[in-house]
């Protein structure tokens, strides 16, 4: 497919574009990043997240070929307010792709409305396998290099990339070096394997991310993704990994306050009340005129914001389930938003609400952070249950099992060593007889 205005490798762009560290500094050296999420990091959610502390945002993953060739797809996914300097910057637009020409054509359509274009190399879903993109390109390094290099050479703005890790550290390091060599100016590492998704998500491996940070060139702009539950986890991640910034996906979706690191002790900002956050988000969606994606995503965001609240108020859950993108804003307001506000306002009329409305921090766990007990009327992390056991308990149990196994292994080694010493001493005595 031919693209307009394309350059061949070796040609110079009219004006030099910022790269690497200079690019990072030009957009304010952001530390807290809204991850690219399919149908979830759309305009309205990015605006909300910035209000709660995010300093850089990625768009949802767009399909490059469809974005380049389908006007309807572009209209559904992108509007005139996306990438506006007043509302939506700094911004990175992410595409999935397996064809360099389509990728370049799509990127050229947005290059004047964003600060960089990102190649998705991490999506682990079945649709990515079927379409041969995302993490299912991990074995095709030649194609990945060509995709990134095409944007690096031809685009007016920089290209970045987000990757997952291989089981082998050395292979992951070579993979990361290849991505950087191709021209990626930022590298985001999601510390999970391709197989870690859904109920198999598990913990991201910070040790692998830290290893990459240590082994890659020091001037690499390096972002970490994974294991962000609470605002404190962001500074913990930066201190342990020495990354430039921290990206959050699911943590941000269930509680945008996860980015409010400047207000650690202010629960109104770090664990906002669901009624207040819901109203704020709803009003943002209403203001995003022309953003079809924001209206489509609203129901999913409502369910995530209200995740701890709905089991206690099943009537509101039923009302929310009946809504759709075709429902009027007035219906959304009357049937869901106002009902949530009424319920929470009644909760706060209780005489002992100051005792009940407390966030309690637990002991430091083996993974390095602490779980918190948060009232159900406040936004909080979601721990995906598997066979009735929530993710937080699975992590603790798994780490405990690993420690026990490690101790048993060490005990076994010590026992074997003692037996060997005893045997040598016995043999020595016999030989001296």
KENU-598995 format. One record per residue (C-alpha): z, y, x; residue in three letters; residue number from 0. Coordinates in Angstrom, 2 decimals. Layout:
// residues N
@w=Z, v=Y, u=X, rest=ALA, nr=NUM
...
//
This chain:
// residues 433
@w=0.00, v=0.00, u=0.00, rest=UNK, nr=0
@w=-0.96, v=3.38, u=1.43, rest=UNK, nr=1
@w=1.60, v=6.20, u=1.44, rest=UNK, nr=2
@w=0.93, v=9.90, u=1.48, rest=UNK, nr=3
@w=1.93, v=11.91, u=4.52, rest=UNK, nr=4
@w=2.85, v=8.83, u=6.56, rest=UNK, nr=5
@w=3.07, v=8.95, u=10.35, rest=UNK, nr=6
@w=2.37, v=6.23, u=12.83, rest=UNK, nr=7
@w=4.94, v=5.31, u=15.48, rest=UNK, nr=8
@w=4.87, v=7.72, u=18.37, rest=UNK, nr=9
@w=3.94, v=10.79, u=16.28, rest=UNK, nr=10
@w=6.42, v=13.65, u=16.03, rest=UNK, nr=11
@w=7.73, v=15.09, u=12.78, rest=UNK, nr=12
@w=7.19, v=18.79, u=12.19, rest=UNK, nr=13
@w=10.89, v=19.53, u=12.66, rest=UNK, nr=14
@w=13.38, v=17.31, u=14.49, rest=UNK, nr=15
@w=15.82, v=15.59, u=12.14, rest=UNK, nr=16
@w=19.49, v=15.17, u=12.85, rest=UNK, nr=17
@w=20.57, v=11.77, u=14.05, rest=UNK, nr=18
@w=23.77, v=9.81, u=14.63, rest=UNK, nr=19
@w=26.85, v=11.86, u=15.42, rest=UNK, nr=20
@w=25.07, v=15.19, u=14.86, rest=UNK, nr=21
@w=24.03, v=14.07, u=11.37, rest=UNK, nr=22
@w=27.55, v=12.89, u=10.58, rest=UNK, nr=23
@w=29.06, v=16.20, u=11.65, rest=UNK, nr=24
@w=26.44, v=18.19, u=9.74, rest=UNK, nr=25
@w=27.64, v=16.71, u=6.44, rest=UNK, nr=26
@w=31.30, v=17.43, u=7.21, rest=UNK, nr=27
@w=32.33, v=14.22, u=9.01, rest=UNK, nr=28
@w=33.27, v=12.56, u=5.68, rest=UNK, nr=29
@w=36.07, v=9.99, u=5.79, rest=UNK, nr=30
@w=36.12, v=8.62, u=2.23, rest=UNK, nr=31
@w=32.94, v=7.15, u=0.79, rest=UNK, nr=32
@w=31.89, v=5.97, u=-2.67, rest=UNK, nr=33
@w=30.01, v=2.73, u=-2.05, rest=UNK, nr=34
@w=26.55, v=2.04, u=-3.44, rest=UNK, nr=35
@w=27.09, v=-0.09, u=-6.55, rest=UNK, nr=36
@w=24.42, v=-1.38, u=-8.91, rest=UNK, nr=37
@w=24.54, v=0.70, u=-12.13, rest=UNK, nr=38
@w=28.02, v=1.97, u=-11.19, rest=UNK, nr=39
@w=27.85, v=4.78, u=-8.61, rest=UNK, nr=40
@w=25.61, v=6.95, u=-10.78, rest=UNK, nr=41
@w=25.78, v=10.76, u=-10.98, rest=UNK, nr=42
@w=28.72, v=11.18, u=-13.37, rest=UNK, nr=43
@w=30.88, v=8.71, u=-11.45, rest=UNK, nr=44
@w=30.05, v=10.37, u=-8.14, rest=UNK, nr=45
@w=31.07, v=13.77, u=-9.54, rest=UNK, nr=46
@w=34.38, v=12.31, u=-10.77, rest=UNK, nr=47
@w=35.03, v=10.52, u=-7.48, rest=UNK, nr=48
@w=34.46, v=13.70, u=-5.48, rest=UNK, nr=49
@w=37.08, v=15.44, u=-7.62, rest=UNK, nr=50
@w=39.52, v=12.70, u=-6.64, rest=UNK, nr=51
@w=38.96, v=12.91, u=-2.90, rest=UNK, nr=52
@w=35.63, v=11.25, u=-2.05, rest=UNK, nr=53
@w=33.76, v=13.19, u=0.64, rest=UNK, nr=54
@w=30.48, v=11.25, u=0.66, rest=UNK, nr=55
@w=28.77, v=9.20, u=-2.04, rest=UNK, nr=56
@w=25.96, v=6.67, u=-2.20, rest=UNK, nr=57
@w=23.75, v=6.18, u=-5.24, rest=UNK, nr=58
@w=23.47, v=2.80, u=-6.95, rest=UNK, nr=59
@w=21.07, v=0.41, u=-5.30, rest=UNK, nr=60
@w=17.55, v=1.30, u=-6.46, rest=UNK, nr=61
@w=14.67, v=-1.19, u=-6.35, rest=UNK, nr=62
@w=12.17, v=0.42, u=-3.97, rest=UNK, nr=63
@w=8.98, v=-1.02, u=-5.46, rest=UNK, nr=64
@w=9.97, v=-0.14, u=-9.01, rest=UNK, nr=65
@w=11.13, v=3.32, u=-7.97, rest=UNK, nr=66
@w=7.83, v=3.94, u=-6.20, rest=UNK, nr=67
@w=5.56, v=2.63, u=-8.96, rest=UNK, nr=68
@w=7.32, v=3.04, u=-12.32, rest=UNK, nr=69
@w=7.83, v=6.50, u=-13.78, rest=UNK, nr=70
@w=10.09, v=5.06, u=-16.49, rest=UNK, nr=71
@w=12.32, v=3.36, u=-13.91, rest=UNK, nr=72
@w=12.62, v=6.63, u=-11.96, rest=UNK, nr=73
@w=13.40, v=8.55, u=-15.13, rest=UNK, nr=74
@w=16.12, v=6.03, u=-16.07, rest=UNK, nr=75
@w=17.68, v=6.02, u=-12.59, rest=UNK, nr=76
@w=17.19, v=9.58, u=-11.36, rest=UNK, nr=77
@w=17.33, v=13.04, u=-12.93, rest=UNK, nr=78
@w=17.02, v=16.63, u=-11.76, rest=UNK, nr=79
@w=20.79, v=16.90, u=-11.20, rest=UNK, nr=80
@w=20.95, v=13.91, u=-8.84, rest=UNK, nr=81
@w=21.32, v=15.24, u=-5.33, rest=UNK, nr=82
@w=21.87, v=18.83, u=-6.45, rest=UNK, nr=83
@w=23.56, v=20.92, u=-3.79, rest=UNK, nr=84
@w=26.13, v=22.25, u=-6.26, rest=UNK, nr=85
@w=27.24, v=18.89, u=-7.73, rest=UNK, nr=86
@w=26.13, v=15.97, u=-5.66, rest=UNK, nr=87
@w=26.14, v=16.39, u=-1.89, rest=UNK, nr=88
@w=26.46, v=14.99, u=0.65, rest=UNK, nr=89
@w=24.51, v=12.08, u=-0.79, rest=UNK, nr=90
@w=22.87, v=8.93, u=0.54, rest=UNK, nr=91
@w=20.26, v=7.21, u=-1.64, rest=UNK, nr=92
@w=20.20, v=3.44, u=-1.29, rest=UNK, nr=93
@w=17.21, v=1.17, u=-1.82, rest=UNK, nr=94
@w=16.71, v=-2.58, u=-1.69, rest=UNK, nr=95
@w=13.30, v=-3.61, u=-0.41, rest=UNK, nr=96
@w=11.22, v=-6.23, u=1.36, rest=UNK, nr=97
@w=8.02, v=-4.20, u=1.76, rest=UNK, nr=98
@w=7.96, v=-1.29, u=4.24, rest=UNK, nr=99
@w=5.23, v=0.63, u=2.42, rest=UNK, nr=100
@w=6.93, v=0.55, u=-0.96, rest=UNK, nr=101
@w=10.24, v=1.45, u=0.69, rest=UNK, nr=102
@w=8.70, v=4.48, u=2.37, rest=UNK, nr=103
@w=6.94, v=5.55, u=-0.83, rest=UNK, nr=104
@w=10.21, v=5.40, u=-2.75, rest=UNK, nr=105
@w=12.16, v=7.21, u=-0.03, rest=UNK, nr=106
@w=9.60, v=10.02, u=0.12, rest=UNK, nr=107
@w=10.29, v=10.74, u=-3.56, rest=UNK, nr=108
@w=13.96, v=11.55, u=-2.91, rest=UNK, nr=109
@w=14.01, v=12.82, u=0.67, rest=UNK, nr=110
@w=14.36, v=16.44, u=-0.43, rest=UNK, nr=111
@w=17.38, v=15.64, u=-2.64, rest=UNK, nr=112
@w=19.65, v=13.70, u=-0.28, rest=UNK, nr=113
@w=20.98, v=13.63, u=3.28, rest=UNK, nr=114
@w=19.82, v=10.12, u=4.22, rest=UNK, nr=115
@w=18.27, v=6.98, u=2.78, rest=UNK, nr=116
@w=20.10, v=3.64, u=3.14, rest=UNK, nr=117
@w=18.67, v=0.13, u=3.25, rest=UNK, nr=118
@w=20.72, v=-2.40, u=1.29, rest=UNK, nr=119
@w=21.26, v=-5.51, u=3.40, rest=UNK, nr=120
@w=24.42, v=-6.65, u=1.65, rest=UNK, nr=121
@w=23.75, v=-7.46, u=-2.02, rest=UNK, nr=122
@w=24.79, v=-11.14, u=-2.47, rest=UNK, nr=123
@w=23.82, v=-11.59, u=-6.14, rest=UNK, nr=124
@w=21.41, v=-14.18, u=-7.47, rest=UNK, nr=125
@w=18.87, v=-11.55, u=-8.43, rest=UNK, nr=126
@w=18.75, v=-10.45, u=-4.77, rest=UNK, nr=127
@w=18.07, v=-14.04, u=-3.73, rest=UNK, nr=128
@w=15.30, v=-14.35, u=-6.31, rest=UNK, nr=129
@w=13.76, v=-11.03, u=-5.29, rest=UNK, nr=130
@w=14.29, v=-11.62, u=-1.54, rest=UNK, nr=131
@w=16.25, v=-8.51, u=-0.69, rest=UNK, nr=132
@w=19.81, v=-7.43, u=0.13, rest=UNK, nr=133
@w=21.82, v=-10.03, u=2.05, rest=UNK, nr=134
@w=19.01, v=-12.56, u=1.60, rest=UNK, nr=135
@w=17.04, v=-10.78, u=4.31, rest=UNK, nr=136
@w=19.75, v=-11.63, u=6.88, rest=UNK, nr=137
@w=17.63, v=-14.41, u=8.41, rest=UNK, nr=138
@w=14.49, v=-12.25, u=8.61, rest=UNK, nr=139
@w=15.34, v=-9.85, u=11.42, rest=UNK, nr=140
@w=11.73, v=-8.95, u=12.06, rest=UNK, nr=141
@w=11.28, v=-7.69, u=8.51, rest=UNK, nr=142
@w=14.58, v=-5.80, u=8.58, rest=UNK, nr=143
@w=13.60, v=-4.10, u=11.81, rest=UNK, nr=144
@w=10.23, v=-3.10, u=10.36, rest=UNK, nr=145
@w=11.79, v=-1.73, u=7.13, rest=UNK, nr=146
@w=14.25, v=0.47, u=9.01, rest=UNK, nr=147
@w=11.76, v=1.51, u=11.69, rest=UNK, nr=148
@w=9.21, v=2.57, u=9.08, rest=UNK, nr=149
@w=11.68, v=5.02, u=7.54, rest=UNK, nr=150
@w=13.00, v=6.15, u=10.92, rest=UNK, nr=151
@w=9.53, v=7.08, u=12.13, rest=UNK, nr=152
@w=8.00, v=8.46, u=8.95, rest=UNK, nr=153
@w=10.75, v=10.01, u=6.85, rest=UNK, nr=154
@w=11.89, v=13.64, u=7.12, rest=UNK, nr=155
@w=15.51, v=12.56, u=6.81, rest=UNK, nr=156
@w=17.49, v=9.80, u=8.60, rest=UNK, nr=157
@w=17.80, v=6.16, u=7.60, rest=UNK, nr=158
@w=21.10, v=4.23, u=7.51, rest=UNK, nr=159
@w=22.02, v=0.61, u=6.74, rest=UNK, nr=160
@w=24.82, v=-1.42, u=5.17, rest=UNK, nr=161
@w=25.28, v=-5.03, u=6.29, rest=UNK, nr=162
@w=27.42, v=-8.10, u=5.69, rest=UNK, nr=163
@w=28.65, v=-10.39, u=8.46, rest=UNK, nr=164
@w=27.66, v=-13.86, u=9.64, rest=UNK, nr=165
@w=30.25, v=-16.62, u=10.21, rest=UNK, nr=166
@w=29.65, v=-16.23, u=13.97, rest=UNK, nr=167
@w=30.91, v=-13.03, u=15.61, rest=UNK, nr=168
@w=28.32, v=-13.04, u=18.39, rest=UNK, nr=169
@w=25.46, v=-13.39, u=15.91, rest=UNK, nr=170
@w=26.86, v=-10.57, u=13.79, rest=UNK, nr=171
@w=27.04, v=-8.32, u=16.86, rest=UNK, nr=172
@w=23.42, v=-9.03, u=17.79, rest=UNK, nr=173
@w=22.43, v=-8.41, u=14.17, rest=UNK, nr=174
@w=24.20, v=-5.04, u=14.16, rest=UNK, nr=175
@w=22.55, v=-4.08, u=17.47, rest=UNK, nr=176
@w=19.14, v=-4.94, u=16.02, rest=UNK, nr=177
@w=19.76, v=-2.74, u=12.96, rest=UNK, nr=178
@w=20.76, v=0.17, u=15.20, rest=UNK, nr=179
@w=17.82, v=-0.40, u=17.52, rest=UNK, nr=180
@w=15.48, v=-0.22, u=14.53, rest=UNK, nr=181
@w=16.69, v=3.33, u=13.85, rest=UNK, nr=182
@w=19.74, v=3.20, u=11.56, rest=UNK, nr=183
@w=21.86, v=6.33, u=12.16, rest=UNK, nr=184
@w=24.98, v=5.14, u=10.30, rest=UNK, nr=185
@w=26.11, v=1.52, u=10.19, rest=UNK, nr=186
@w=28.34, v=0.34, u=7.36, rest=UNK, nr=187
@w=29.90, v=-3.10, u=7.80, rest=UNK, nr=188
@w=31.15, v=-4.99, u=4.76, rest=UNK, nr=189
@w=33.47, v=-7.53, u=6.32, rest=UNK, nr=190
@w=32.56, v=-10.41, u=4.03, rest=UNK, nr=191
@w=30.09, v=-13.27, u=4.24, rest=UNK, nr=192
@w=27.15, v=-13.46, u=1.87, rest=UNK, nr=193
@w=28.90, v=-16.30, u=0.06, rest=UNK, nr=194
@w=31.99, v=-14.18, u=-0.64, rest=UNK, nr=195
@w=31.26, v=-12.82, u=-4.10, rest=UNK, nr=196
@w=32.67, v=-13.04, u=-7.61, rest=UNK, nr=197
@w=35.57, v=-15.48, u=-7.74, rest=UNK, nr=198
@w=34.97, v=-16.38, u=-4.09, rest=UNK, nr=199
@w=35.32, v=-12.78, u=-2.91, rest=UNK, nr=200
@w=38.55, v=-13.16, u=-0.90, rest=UNK, nr=201
@w=39.68, v=-10.80, u=1.84, rest=UNK, nr=202
@w=37.26, v=-8.85, u=3.98, rest=UNK, nr=203
@w=37.65, v=-9.69, u=7.68, rest=UNK, nr=204
@w=38.90, v=-6.55, u=9.41, rest=UNK, nr=205
@w=39.09, v=-8.45, u=12.71, rest=UNK, nr=206
@w=35.31, v=-8.91, u=12.71, rest=UNK, nr=207
@w=34.74, v=-5.27, u=11.77, rest=UNK, nr=208
@w=37.10, v=-4.19, u=14.56, rest=UNK, nr=209
@w=35.26, v=-6.46, u=17.01, rest=UNK, nr=210
@w=31.94, v=-4.84, u=16.11, rest=UNK, nr=211
@w=33.38, v=-1.36, u=16.44, rest=UNK, nr=212
@w=34.68, v=-2.23, u=19.89, rest=UNK, nr=213
@w=31.49, v=-3.89, u=21.14, rest=UNK, nr=214
@w=28.90, v=-1.45, u=19.79, rest=UNK, nr=215
@w=28.07, v=1.81, u=21.61, rest=UNK, nr=216
@w=30.92, v=4.30, u=21.29, rest=UNK, nr=217
@w=28.71, v=6.99, u=19.76, rest=UNK, nr=218
@w=27.70, v=4.74, u=16.84, rest=UNK, nr=219
@w=28.64, v=6.29, u=13.48, rest=UNK, nr=220
@w=30.52, v=3.36, u=12.00, rest=UNK, nr=221
@w=31.85, v=2.85, u=8.45, rest=UNK, nr=222
@w=34.16, v=0.04, u=7.27, rest=UNK, nr=223
@w=33.99, v=-1.52, u=3.79, rest=UNK, nr=224
@w=36.50, v=-3.93, u=2.23, rest=UNK, nr=225
@w=40.19, v=-4.41, u=1.34, rest=UNK, nr=226
@w=40.91, v=-0.90, u=0.02, rest=UNK, nr=227
@w=43.44, v=-1.19, u=-2.79, rest=UNK, nr=228
@w=45.56, v=1.96, u=-2.39, rest=UNK, nr=229
@w=45.21, v=5.36, u=-0.69, rest=UNK, nr=230
@w=47.42, v=4.20, u=2.20, rest=UNK, nr=231
@w=44.89, v=1.47, u=3.01, rest=UNK, nr=232
@w=42.32, v=4.07, u=4.05, rest=UNK, nr=233
@w=44.40, v=5.45, u=6.93, rest=UNK, nr=234
@w=45.54, v=1.92, u=7.82, rest=UNK, nr=235
@w=41.91, v=0.82, u=8.03, rest=UNK, nr=236
@w=40.87, v=3.79, u=10.17, rest=UNK, nr=237
@w=43.82, v=3.28, u=12.53, rest=UNK, nr=238
@w=43.22, v=-0.46, u=12.95, rest=UNK, nr=239
@w=39.43, v=-0.46, u=13.16, rest=UNK, nr=240
@w=38.88, v=3.01, u=14.66, rest=UNK, nr=241
@w=35.98, v=3.56, u=12.29, rest=UNK, nr=242
@w=34.56, v=6.97, u=11.40, rest=UNK, nr=243
@w=35.01, v=6.52, u=7.65, rest=UNK, nr=244
@w=36.05, v=4.03, u=4.98, rest=UNK, nr=245
@w=33.91, v=2.97, u=2.03, rest=UNK, nr=246
@w=35.31, v=1.64, u=-1.24, rest=UNK, nr=247
@w=33.50, v=-0.08, u=-4.10, rest=UNK, nr=248
@w=35.75, v=-2.01, u=-6.48, rest=UNK, nr=249
@w=38.88, v=-0.09, u=-5.50, rest=UNK, nr=250
@w=37.15, v=3.16, u=-6.45, rest=UNK, nr=251
@w=35.78, v=1.74, u=-9.70, rest=UNK, nr=252
@w=39.18, v=0.83, u=-11.08, rest=UNK, nr=253
@w=40.99, v=3.85, u=-9.67, rest=UNK, nr=254
@w=39.09, v=6.88, u=-8.33, rest=UNK, nr=255
@w=42.48, v=8.16, u=-7.13, rest=UNK, nr=256
@w=42.26, v=5.67, u=-4.27, rest=UNK, nr=257
@w=40.52, v=8.45, u=-2.30, rest=UNK, nr=258
@w=43.29, v=11.02, u=-2.84, rest=UNK, nr=259
@w=44.87, v=10.44, u=0.56, rest=UNK, nr=260
@w=46.16, v=14.02, u=0.76, rest=UNK, nr=261
@w=48.46, v=13.35, u=-2.21, rest=UNK, nr=262
@w=50.02, v=9.99, u=-1.35, rest=UNK, nr=263
@w=53.29, v=10.82, u=-3.12, rest=UNK, nr=264
@w=51.69, v=12.39, u=-6.21, rest=UNK, nr=265
@w=51.09, v=9.61, u=-8.74, rest=UNK, nr=266
@w=49.18, v=11.98, u=-11.01, rest=UNK, nr=267
@w=46.47, v=12.19, u=-8.37, rest=UNK, nr=268
@w=46.67, v=8.74, u=-6.76, rest=UNK, nr=269
@w=47.32, v=6.71, u=-9.95, rest=UNK, nr=270
@w=46.05, v=9.04, u=-12.71, rest=UNK, nr=271
@w=46.96, v=8.40, u=-16.33, rest=UNK, nr=272
@w=44.17, v=6.53, u=-18.08, rest=UNK, nr=273
@w=44.03, v=9.02, u=-20.95, rest=UNK, nr=274
@w=43.53, v=12.01, u=-18.64, rest=UNK, nr=275
@w=41.03, v=10.29, u=-16.35, rest=UNK, nr=276
@w=39.07, v=8.91, u=-19.30, rest=UNK, nr=277
@w=38.79, v=12.36, u=-20.89, rest=UNK, nr=278
@w=37.75, v=13.95, u=-17.60, rest=UNK, nr=279
@w=35.09, v=11.32, u=-16.94, rest=UNK, nr=280
@w=33.81, v=11.45, u=-20.53, rest=UNK, nr=281
@w=33.36, v=15.22, u=-20.35, rest=UNK, nr=282
@w=31.45, v=14.84, u=-17.06, rest=UNK, nr=283
@w=29.06, v=12.32, u=-18.65, rest=UNK, nr=284
@w=28.46, v=14.73, u=-21.54, rest=UNK, nr=285
@w=27.67, v=17.50, u=-19.06, rest=UNK, nr=286
@w=25.14, v=15.37, u=-17.13, rest=UNK, nr=287
@w=22.24, v=16.25, u=-19.37, rest=UNK, nr=288
@w=19.21, v=14.13, u=-18.61, rest=UNK, nr=289
@w=21.14, v=11.48, u=-16.68, rest=UNK, nr=290
@w=20.24, v=8.33, u=-18.58, rest=UNK, nr=291
@w=21.99, v=6.24, u=-15.92, rest=UNK, nr=292
@w=25.30, v=8.01, u=-16.54, rest=UNK, nr=293
@w=25.21, v=7.31, u=-20.28, rest=UNK, nr=294
@w=24.21, v=3.67, u=-19.72, rest=UNK, nr=295
@w=27.05, v=3.10, u=-17.21, rest=UNK, nr=296
@w=29.75, v=4.72, u=-19.35, rest=UNK, nr=297
@w=30.86, v=1.62, u=-21.26, rest=UNK, nr=298
@w=31.36, v=-0.38, u=-18.08, rest=UNK, nr=299
@w=33.37, v=2.45, u=-16.51, rest=UNK, nr=300
@w=35.53, v=2.75, u=-19.63, rest=UNK, nr=301
@w=36.42, v=-0.94, u=-19.42, rest=UNK, nr=302
@w=37.36, v=-0.63, u=-15.74, rest=UNK, nr=303
@w=39.41, v=2.55, u=-16.17, rest=UNK, nr=304
@w=41.25, v=0.94, u=-19.09, rest=UNK, nr=305
@w=41.54, v=-2.52, u=-17.53, rest=UNK, nr=306
@w=45.39, v=-2.61, u=-17.45, rest=UNK, nr=307
@w=45.65, v=-0.75, u=-20.76, rest=UNK, nr=308
@w=43.42, v=-2.77, u=-23.10, rest=UNK, nr=309
@w=45.44, v=-6.04, u=-23.14, rest=UNK, nr=310
@w=48.34, v=-3.99, u=-24.56, rest=UNK, nr=311
@w=46.18, v=-2.26, u=-27.17, rest=UNK, nr=312
@w=43.62, v=-4.77, u=-28.40, rest=UNK, nr=313
@w=42.52, v=-2.57, u=-31.30, rest=UNK, nr=314
@w=41.11, v=-0.06, u=-28.82, rest=UNK, nr=315
@w=39.51, v=-2.88, u=-26.86, rest=UNK, nr=316
@w=37.71, v=-3.98, u=-30.02, rest=UNK, nr=317
@w=36.54, v=-0.45, u=-30.69, rest=UNK, nr=318
@w=35.25, v=-0.10, u=-27.15, rest=UNK, nr=319
@w=33.45, v=-3.44, u=-27.33, rest=UNK, nr=320
@w=31.53, v=-2.23, u=-30.40, rest=UNK, nr=321
@w=30.15, v=0.86, u=-28.62, rest=UNK, nr=322
@w=26.77, v=1.15, u=-26.90, rest=UNK, nr=323
@w=24.63, v=3.68, u=-25.08, rest=UNK, nr=324
@w=23.04, v=4.47, u=-28.45, rest=UNK, nr=325
@w=26.40, v=5.52, u=-29.93, rest=UNK, nr=326
@w=26.81, v=9.27, u=-30.22, rest=UNK, nr=327
@w=29.25, v=11.14, u=-28.01, rest=UNK, nr=328
@w=31.22, v=11.97, u=-31.15, rest=UNK, nr=329
@w=31.63, v=8.26, u=-31.92, rest=UNK, nr=330
@w=32.80, v=7.61, u=-28.36, rest=UNK, nr=331
@w=35.30, v=10.43, u=-28.68, rest=UNK, nr=332
@w=36.66, v=9.44, u=-32.08, rest=UNK, nr=333
@w=36.76, v=5.67, u=-31.64, rest=UNK, nr=334
@w=37.92, v=5.39, u=-28.04, rest=UNK, nr=335
@w=38.81, v=8.52, u=-26.09, rest=UNK, nr=336
@w=41.02, v=10.17, u=-28.70, rest=UNK, nr=337
@w=42.69, v=6.87, u=-29.57, rest=UNK, nr=338
@w=43.65, v=6.31, u=-25.94, rest=UNK, nr=339
@w=44.98, v=9.86, u=-25.73, rest=UNK, nr=340
@w=47.08, v=9.37, u=-28.87, rest=UNK, nr=341
@w=48.62, v=6.13, u=-27.60, rest=UNK, nr=342
@w=49.51, v=7.48, u=-24.14, rest=UNK, nr=343
@w=50.92, v=10.67, u=-25.61, rest=UNK, nr=344
@w=53.24, v=8.53, u=-27.74, rest=UNK, nr=345
@w=54.26, v=6.56, u=-24.66, rest=UNK, nr=346
@w=55.28, v=9.79, u=-22.93, rest=UNK, nr=347
@w=57.45, v=10.82, u=-25.87, rest=UNK, nr=348
@w=59.83, v=7.94, u=-25.11, rest=UNK, nr=349
@w=63.23, v=9.23, u=-23.94, rest=UNK, nr=350
@w=63.29, v=6.88, u=-20.95, rest=UNK, nr=351
@w=59.72, v=7.55, u=-19.83, rest=UNK, nr=352
@w=60.84, v=8.95, u=-16.45, rest=UNK, nr=353
@w=62.42, v=5.59, u=-15.67, rest=UNK, nr=354
@w=59.41, v=3.62, u=-16.90, rest=UNK, nr=355
@w=56.71, v=5.81, u=-15.37, rest=UNK, nr=356
@w=57.39, v=4.82, u=-11.76, rest=UNK, nr=357
@w=55.13, v=3.32, u=-9.10, rest=UNK, nr=358
@w=57.07, v=0.72, u=-7.10, rest=UNK, nr=359
@w=55.89, v=-0.29, u=-3.62, rest=UNK, nr=360
@w=56.58, v=-3.88, u=-2.57, rest=UNK, nr=361
@w=57.28, v=-5.36, u=0.84, rest=UNK, nr=362
@w=54.70, v=-5.36, u=3.61, rest=UNK, nr=363
@w=52.53, v=-8.45, u=3.18, rest=UNK, nr=364
@w=50.97, v=-10.67, u=5.83, rest=UNK, nr=365
@w=47.62, v=-8.87, u=5.46, rest=UNK, nr=366
@w=49.25, v=-5.62, u=6.60, rest=UNK, nr=367
@w=49.58, v=-3.63, u=3.38, rest=UNK, nr=368
@w=51.90, v=-3.65, u=0.37, rest=UNK, nr=369
@w=51.25, v=-4.38, u=-3.28, rest=UNK, nr=370
@w=52.41, v=-1.85, u=-5.85, rest=UNK, nr=371
@w=53.66, v=-2.22, u=-9.39, rest=UNK, nr=372
@w=51.95, v=0.46, u=-11.48, rest=UNK, nr=373
@w=52.60, v=1.20, u=-15.19, rest=UNK, nr=374
@w=49.76, v=-0.06, u=-17.37, rest=UNK, nr=375
@w=48.95, v=3.45, u=-18.60, rest=UNK, nr=376
@w=47.85, v=4.41, u=-15.08, rest=UNK, nr=377
@w=44.73, v=3.44, u=-13.12, rest=UNK, nr=378
@w=45.30, v=0.68, u=-10.59, rest=UNK, nr=379
@w=43.52, v=-2.04, u=-8.57, rest=UNK, nr=380
@w=42.15, v=-5.12, u=-10.23, rest=UNK, nr=381
@w=42.98, v=-8.57, u=-8.87, rest=UNK, nr=382
@w=40.35, v=-11.01, u=-10.08, rest=UNK, nr=383
@w=41.99, v=-14.18, u=-11.49, rest=UNK, nr=384
@w=40.73, v=-17.65, u=-10.55, rest=UNK, nr=385
@w=42.18, v=-20.62, u=-12.42, rest=UNK, nr=386
@w=44.89, v=-18.33, u=-13.77, rest=UNK, nr=387
@w=45.99, v=-17.07, u=-10.35, rest=UNK, nr=388
@w=45.28, v=-13.42, u=-9.53, rest=UNK, nr=389
@w=43.71, v=-12.35, u=-6.27, rest=UNK, nr=390
@w=46.85, v=-10.78, u=-4.84, rest=UNK, nr=391
@w=48.80, v=-14.03, u=-5.18, rest=UNK, nr=392
@w=45.90, v=-16.09, u=-3.80, rest=UNK, nr=393
@w=45.80, v=-13.91, u=-0.70, rest=UNK, nr=394
@w=49.54, v=-14.27, u=-0.09, rest=UNK, nr=395
@w=49.47, v=-18.04, u=-0.68, rest=UNK, nr=396
@w=46.43, v=-18.48, u=1.55, rest=UNK, nr=397
@w=47.97, v=-16.51, u=4.41, rest=UNK, nr=398
@w=51.23, v=-18.43, u=4.06, rest=UNK, nr=399
@w=49.32, v=-21.72, u=4.23, rest=UNK, nr=400
@w=47.49, v=-20.53, u=7.35, rest=UNK, nr=401
@w=50.77, v=-19.57, u=9.02, rest=UNK, nr=402
@w=52.30, v=-22.95, u=8.18, rest=UNK, nr=403
@w=49.21, v=-24.72, u=9.54, rest=UNK, nr=404
@w=49.34, v=-22.60, u=12.68, rest=UNK, nr=405
@w=53.03, v=-23.40, u=13.18, rest=UNK, nr=406
@w=52.36, v=-27.10, u=12.61, rest=UNK, nr=407
@w=49.54, v=-26.97, u=15.15, rest=UNK, nr=408
@w=51.78, v=-25.29, u=17.71, rest=UNK, nr=409
@w=54.56, v=-27.79, u=17.05, rest=UNK, nr=410
@w=52.05, v=-30.62, u=17.47, rest=UNK, nr=411
@w=50.88, v=-29.15, u=20.78, rest=UNK, nr=412
@w=54.45, v=-28.77, u=22.03, rest=UNK, nr=413
@w=55.26, v=-32.33, u=21.00, rest=UNK, nr=414
@w=52.19, v=-33.67, u=22.81, rest=UNK, nr=415
@w=53.07, v=-31.65, u=25.90, rest=UNK, nr=416
@w=56.67, v=-32.97, u=25.84, rest=UNK, nr=417
@w=55.41, v=-36.54, u=25.49, rest=UNK, nr=418
@w=53.02, v=-36.04, u=28.41, rest=UNK, nr=419
@w=55.82, v=-34.61, u=30.60, rest=UNK, nr=420
@w=58.12, v=-37.49, u=29.71, rest=UNK, nr=421
@w=55.37, v=-39.99, u=30.51, rest=UNK, nr=422
@w=54.70, v=-38.35, u=33.89, rest=UNK, nr=423
@w=58.40, v=-38.32, u=34.73, rest=UNK, nr=424
@w=58.69, v=-41.97, u=33.76, rest=UNK, nr=425
@w=55.62, v=-42.90, u=35.81, rest=UNK, nr=426
@w=57.03, v=-41.04, u=38.80, rest=UNK, nr=427
@w=60.32, v=-42.93, u=38.58, rest=UNK, nr=428
@w=58.50, v=-46.27, u=38.42, rest=UNK, nr=429
@w=56.32, v=-45.42, u=41.42, rest=UNK, nr=430
@w=59.43, v=-44.53, u=43.42, rest=UNK, nr=431
@w=61.08, v=-47.88, u=42.80, rest=UNK, nr=432
//
